[in-house]
Amino acid sequence: MSSNNSETEYIRAEVSRPTPDMWRFSPLDKACISMVLRGTWLFAGQLEVDELKKGLKKLLVHYPHLAGRMKEDGGITFTDDGVPFTVVDKPNLCLEDLYERDDFTNISEMTTAIKPARLMKGLDSPLAVKLTRLEDGFVLGVQCSHACMDGDSFYTMVYNWGQICRKQEIEEPVLDQSIFPVPAELSKEKAEKKAVKSGWVKISLLFLVKMVPLYISGTLKLRSGAFHVSDELIERLKQVIEEETGLCCSSNVALSALITKKCFEMFDHDEETSCNQVTVVNCRSRLPGVPSTFVGNASTTIATSAFKAGASISDIAAIIDQTLEPVRQKPSAKLQELLVINYNAMKHKLPYAPFDISEMHAKKPTVAYINNFSKLLIYELDFGTGKPQFVIPHNLYDQVVIWPAHPDKGGVEVYFSGIPARIIQKLGIDRSFLVDV
């Protein structure tokens, strides 16, 4: 291939999948049809293109819906029409050129775009792969329809691809959507009453109107650079929280409390301002019959009760921990209760959310929405020639993303999106923002 030229081959499963011949969307999957997951891995070493293609053929035996097409609204038919695998040469581009950008939101040229409109017409596959050969390394870019996978499924799938290339065993992914619990159906009136009673907040038409300029201006797509938090700081935070409250909390709770407190300080709220923190929760192994290997969408959000912006990190940690305790149970009655509301709100298209979304996108947000990816096998991907030097976070609209730092560095990296990213940019907040505690 000459400079900047590309070649695309459609990769099909090595062997056909037996019946059933369709992967059906759950209500949660359908709600994500307009969203796309993007993963980007930077490798300093060599990647063997042919070996990756062979591995992908084997991988698609376990994930046949990713090579299928959406022939009807209910899901993906196992047509095995293939996944586009594009190889591009960019010999004048180095890994260092990518690092210097420090803004990985718009690194879209390293992936092949999944277009939901074409997906829904049955024209494109739900998965697309792009491999870019640089002067001193490779960039692997993968996009996948969010209707087919959430973040847990997506990063596990790519990890499994590496395992297959290295001839290692994988945990068999479960593609049976029928095992996901279907709650009792409520009338529209009862569903609305249950949502309101559980603290759900109505989404106003005015809020939707206010979102338009944020979208047009690109504010929603803004993302900050990485703010590193060391393992040592996390452990120190946990110790302080235990000393002040008696709570022996998880790293996730300590980090979430730190980020939440620093956000509300950055937004310059009065100490009496009422605030909330929202956590994205993985439902696998917590809902009856839904194993850790379940493929699809199996996450939800849970919001804390209101607390004052002036609350200490330790006090916020205690509130977050108290909120998460019921959903940690296996099985979790709280998650089952949330599922009933979620399911019926989607079924009846009720304009409600588990928290005040308008306050997450306000000029001075009073909601801190956090999605933690730090426990996923993101940096463990290895096709047989070494692990990635850097992994760029996905580009969805999560307000705060907790991301694993490179294992050699340890700790985590925190990225801010939307309004917080704009404030960080405007105020020139430096990378010591989170460590100054």
C-alpha positions in Angstrom: 0.0 0.0 0.0 1.2 3.5 -0.8 1.1 6.3 1.8 -2.4 7.0 3.2 -3.9 4.3 0.9 -6.3 1.8 2.5 -7.5 -1.7 1.9 -10.7 -3.2 3.3 -11.6 -6.8 3.6 -14.8 -8.2 5.1 -14.1 -10.8 7.8 -16.6 -13.6 8.3 -16.9 -16.2 11.1 -14.7 -19.2 10.7 -17.7 -21.5 11.1 -21.4 -20.8 11.0 -23.4 -20.4 14.2 -26.2 -22.9 14.7 -29.8 -21.8 15.4 -31.3 -19.5 16.6 -30.5 -17.3 13.7 -31.1 -13.9 15.4 -29.8 -11.9 18.3 -32.8 -10.0 19.7 -32.5 -6.6 21.3 -33.6 -6.2 24.9 -35.3 -3.0 25.9 -32.0 -1.6 27.1 -30.3 -2.5 23.8 -33.0 -0.7 21.9 -32.5 2.4 24.0 -28.8 2.5 22.9 -29.4 2.1 19.1 -28.3 5.6 18.3 -25.0 5.4 20.2 -21.6 3.9 19.2 -18.7 2.7 21.3 -15.2 3.6 20.1 -12.0 1.9 21.3 -8.5 3.0 20.3 -5.3 1.1 21.3 -1.8 2.4 20.5 0.9 -0.2 20.1 4.6 0.5 19.9 5.4 -2.9 18.7 4.5 -4.9 15.6 1.0 -6.2 14.9 0.6 -9.1 12.5 -2.3 -8.2 10.2 -3.0 -11.7 9.0 -3.0 -13.1 12.5 -5.5 -10.4 13.6 -7.7 -11.3 10.8 -7.5 -15.1 11.5 -8.3 -14.3 15.2 -11.3 -12.2 14.2 -12.7 -15.0 12.2 -12.5 -17.2 15.3 -13.9 -14.5 17.5 -17.0 -14.0 15.4 -17.9 -17.6 16.0 -18.5 -16.5 19.6 -20.1 -13.1 18.7 -22.0 -13.9 15.4 -24.3 -10.9 15.8 -21.3 -8.6 15.1 -21.0 -10.0 11.6 -24.7 -9.9 11.0 -27.1 -7.3 9.7 -30.2 -5.6 11.2 -32.9 -7.1 8.9 -35.8 -6.1 11.2 -36.3 -3.8 14.2 -36.1 -6.6 16.8 -32.4 -7.4 16.5 -29.5 -8.6 14.4 -29.9 -11.5 12.0 -26.9 -13.9 11.8 -26.3 -13.2 8.1 -22.5 -13.4 8.5 -22.1 -10.7 5.8 -18.9 -9.8 7.6 -17.0 -7.1 9.5 -15.1 -4.5 7.6 -11.4 -4.7 8.5 -9.5 -1.8 7.0 -5.7 -1.4 7.0 -4.2 2.0 6.4 -0.5 3.1 6.0 0.5 6.4 7.5 4.3 6.2 7.4 4.8 9.9 8.1 2.9 9.8 11.4 4.5 8.7 14.7 3.0 7.7 18.0 4.4 10.8 19.6 2.4 12.9 17.1 -0.8 11.4 18.6 0.3 11.9 22.2 1.0 15.6 21.6 -2.6 16.2 20.6 -3.7 15.7 24.3 -7.3 15.7 23.0 -8.4 12.3 21.9 -12.0 13.1 21.4 -11.7 13.8 17.7 -9.2 11.1 16.8 -11.9 9.6 14.6 -9.6 9.0 11.6 -8.2 6.0 13.5 -11.5 4.2 13.4 -14.1 3.3 10.8 -17.4 5.0 11.7 -20.5 3.0 12.5 -23.5 5.0 11.3 -26.7 4.1 13.2 -28.9 5.1 10.3 -27.1 2.6 7.9 -27.1 0.0 10.7 -30.8 0.2 11.1 -31.4 -0.1 7.4 -29.4 -3.4 7.4 -26.7 -2.0 5.3 -23.7 -2.1 7.7 -22.4 -4.4 10.3 -22.5 -3.5 14.0 -18.7 -3.8 14.2 -15.9 -2.2 12.2 -12.1 -2.5 12.6 -9.4 -0.3 11.4 -5.6 -0.9 11.8 -3.3 2.1 11.0 0.3 1.3 10.5 2.5 4.3 11.6 6.2 4.9 11.3 6.9 3.4 14.8 3.8 1.4 15.7 0.2 0.6 15.1 -3.2 2.0 16.1 -6.1 -0.4 16.4 -9.4 1.3 16.2 -12.7 -0.5 16.8 -16.2 0.8 16.7 -19.3 -1.1 17.8 -23.0 -0.3 18.0 -24.0 0.3 21.6 -27.2 -1.6 20.9 -25.1 -4.8 20.7 -22.8 -4.2 23.7 -22.1 -1.9 26.7 -18.6 -1.0 27.8 -18.1 -4.2 29.8 -19.1 -6.4 26.8 -17.1 -4.3 24.3 -13.7 -4.3 26.1 -14.1 -7.9 27.1 -14.8 -8.8 23.4 -11.6 -7.1 22.3 -9.6 -8.7 25.1 -11.0 -12.1 24.0 -9.8 -11.4 20.4 -6.3 -11.1 21.8 -6.7 -14.3 23.8 -7.8 -16.1 20.7 -4.8 -14.8 18.7 -2.5 -16.1 21.4 -4.4 -19.5 21.4 -5.6 -19.0 25.0 -9.0 -20.1 26.3 -11.8 -17.5 26.8 -14.9 -17.5 28.9 -17.7 -18.3 26.6 -19.8 -15.1 26.1 -23.5 -15.5 26.7 -25.6 -14.0 23.9 -29.0 -15.2 25.1 -31.0 -12.0 25.7 -33.9 -14.0 27.0 -32.1 -14.6 30.3 -32.3 -10.9 31.1 -35.2 -10.4 33.5 -38.3 -8.9 31.9 -40.1 -7.0 34.7 -43.9 -6.9 35.1 -45.6 -4.5 32.8 -47.3 -1.5 34.5 -49.9 0.8 33.1 -48.5 4.2 32.0 -50.2 5.9 35.0 -48.8 3.4 37.5 -45.3 3.5 35.9 -45.2 7.3 36.1 -46.3 7.2 39.8 -43.7 4.6 40.6 -41.0 6.7 38.9 -42.0 9.9 40.8 -42.2 8.0 44.1 -38.7 6.7 43.5 -37.3 10.1 43.0 -37.1 10.2 39.2 -37.2 13.7 37.7 -39.2 14.8 34.7 -37.2 15.9 31.6 -38.7 19.2 30.5 -39.1 20.5 26.9 -37.2 23.6 28.0 -34.2 21.5 28.9 -34.2 19.8 25.5 -34.2 23.2 23.8 -31.3 24.3 26.0 -29.3 21.3 24.9 -29.4 22.3 21.2 -26.7 25.0 21.5 -24.5 22.8 23.7 -24.7 20.2 20.9 -24.1 22.6 18.0 -21.2 24.3 19.8 -19.5 21.0 20.4 -19.5 21.5 24.2 -21.0 18.0 24.7 -18.1 16.5 22.8 -15.4 18.4 24.7 -13.1 16.3 26.8 -10.3 17.3 29.2 -6.8 15.7 29.2 -6.1 13.0 31.8 -5.9 13.9 35.5 -3.7 11.2 37.1 -4.6 9.8 40.6 -1.9 7.5 42.1 -2.5 4.3 43.9 -0.9 5.9 47.0 -3.3 8.8 47.0 -6.3 6.5 46.7 -5.1 4.4 49.7 -4.4 7.6 51.7 -8.0 8.8 50.9 -9.4 5.5 52.0 -7.5 5.7 55.3 -8.7 9.3 56.0 -12.3 8.3 55.2 -12.0 5.4 57.6 -10.5 7.6 60.3 -13.2 10.2 60.0 -16.3 8.1 59.4 -15.3 4.5 60.5 -16.2 3.4 56.9 -13.8 1.0 55.2 -14.8 1.9 51.6 -13.8 0.7 48.2 -11.4 2.5 45.9 -14.3 3.4 43.6 -16.2 5.1 46.5 -13.1 7.0 47.6 -12.3 8.2 44.1 -16.0 9.1 43.4 -16.1 11.2 46.6 -12.8 13.0 45.7 -13.9 13.7 42.1 -17.4 14.9 43.3 -16.0 17.2 45.9 -13.4 18.7 43.6 -16.0 19.2 40.8 -18.4 21.1 43.1 -15.5 23.3 44.3 -14.5 23.9 40.7 -18.1 25.0 39.9 -17.8 27.5 42.8 -21.0 26.4 44.5 -22.2 27.9 47.8 -21.7 25.4 50.6 -25.4 25.1 51.1 -26.1 24.2 47.4 -28.0 20.9 47.1 -26.1 18.3 45.0 -26.2 14.7 43.9 -23.7 12.1 42.7 -24.6 9.4 40.1 -22.9 6.1 39.5 -23.1 3.8 36.5 -23.7 0.3 37.9 -23.0 -3.1 36.2 -25.9 -5.4 36.7 -24.1 -8.6 35.7 -24.1 -11.2 38.5 -26.4 -8.9 40.4 -29.6 -9.6 38.6 -31.0 -13.2 38.8 -29.8 -15.3 35.8 -27.5 -12.6 34.3 -23.9 -14.0 34.4 -20.7 -11.9 34.3 -20.2 -13.1 30.7 -23.6 -11.7 29.5 -23.3 -9.8 26.2 -25.4 -6.8 25.6 -26.4 -3.9 27.7 -26.6 -4.6 31.4 -25.9 -1.4 33.2 -28.0 1.3 34.9 -27.5 4.4 37.0 -28.2 5.1 40.6 -28.2 8.5 42.3 -27.4 9.5 45.8 -29.8 11.5 48.0 -29.2 15.2 48.0 -26.2 16.5 50.0 -24.7 19.9 50.5 -21.8 21.1 48.2 -19.9 22.0 51.4 -19.9 18.3 52.6 -16.4 16.8 53.2 -14.9 14.1 51.0 -15.4 11.7 53.8 -19.1 12.6 54.3 -19.7 12.3 50.5 -18.0 8.9 50.5 -20.3 7.7 53.3 -23.3 8.9 51.2 -22.1 7.2 48.0 -21.3 4.0 49.9 -24.8 3.9 51.5 -26.3 4.4 48.1 -24.3 1.6 46.4 -24.6 -1.0 49.2 -28.1 -2.3 48.1 -26.9 -2.8 44.4 -23.8 -4.7 45.5 -25.9 -7.5 46.7 -26.0 -10.7 44.6 -28.9 -10.8 43.7 -29.9 -7.2 44.3 -33.5 -6.5 45.1 -32.7 -2.8 44.6 -31.5 -3.4 41.0 -34.7 -5.4 40.3 -36.7 -2.5 41.5 -34.8 -0.1 39.3 -35.2 -2.4 36.4 -39.0 -2.3 36.7 -39.0 1.5 36.6 -36.4 1.6 33.7 -38.3 -1.0 31.6 -41.7 0.6 32.0 -40.4 4.2 31.5 -38.9 3.0 28.2 -42.0 1.1 27.2 -44.3 4.0 27.7 -41.7 6.6 26.6 -42.0 8.5 29.8 -39.9 11.7 30.0 -38.3 10.8 33.3 -34.7 10.1 34.4 -33.3 8.7 37.7 -31.7 12.1 38.4 -32.1 15.7 37.2 -30.3 15.6 33.8 -30.7 19.3 33.3 -28.5 19.9 36.4 -25.8 17.8 34.9 -25.6 20.1 31.9 -26.2 23.4 33.8 -23.7 26.2 33.7 -22.7 25.2 37.2 -23.7 21.5 37.4 -25.1 20.2 40.7 -24.8 16.5 39.5 -21.6 14.6 39.2 -22.1 11.6 36.9 -19.3 9.1 37.1 -18.6 6.0 35.0 -15.7 3.8 36.2 -13.8 1.6 33.7 -10.7 1.1 35.8 -11.4 -2.6 36.5 -11.9 -3.7 32.9 -9.1 -5.6 31.0 -8.3 -2.6 28.8 -4.5 -2.6 29.1 -4.4 -6.5 29.1 -5.0 -6.7 25.4 -2.2 -8.7 23.7 -2.3 -10.3 20.3 1.0 -12.1 20.9 3.4 -9.2 20.2 2.9 -7.1 23.4 0.4 -5.0 25.2 -0.6 -1.5 24.2 1.4 1.5 25.1 -1.7 3.7 25.5 -5.4 3.2 25.3 -7.6 6.1 24.4 -11.0 6.3 26.3 -14.3 5.9 24.5 -15.9 9.2 23.3 -19.4 8.9 24.7 -20.9 11.7 26.7 -20.1 10.5 30.2 -19.5 13.6 32.4 -16.6 11.9 34.3 -14.7 8.8 33.2 -12.4 6.9 35.5 -9.9 5.1 33.3 -7.0 2.7 34.1 -3.6 4.3 33.8 -0.9 2.3 32.1 0.2 -0.5 34.5 3.7 0.8 34.7 2.3 4.1 36.0 -0.3 2.7 38.3 -3.4 4.4 39.6 -6.1 5.8 37.4 -6.7 8.6 35.0 -9.8 10.8 35.2 -11.3 12.5 32.1 -14.0 15.2 32.2 -16.5 15.9 29.4 -19.1 18.5 28.5 -19.6 21.4 30.8 -16.8 20.4 33.3 -14.3 20.1 30.4 -15.3 23.6 29.2 -14.8 25.0 32.7 -11.4 23.3 33.1 -10.4 24.8 29.7 -11.7 28.2 30.6 -10.1 28.4 34.0 -6.8 26.8 32.9 -7.0 24.2 35.6 -3.7 22.2 35.7 -3.2 18.5 36.2 -2.7 18.8 40.0 -6.4 19.5 40.3 -7.3 16.2 41.9 -4.2 15.6 43.9 -4.4 18.8 45.8 -6.4 17.5 48.8 
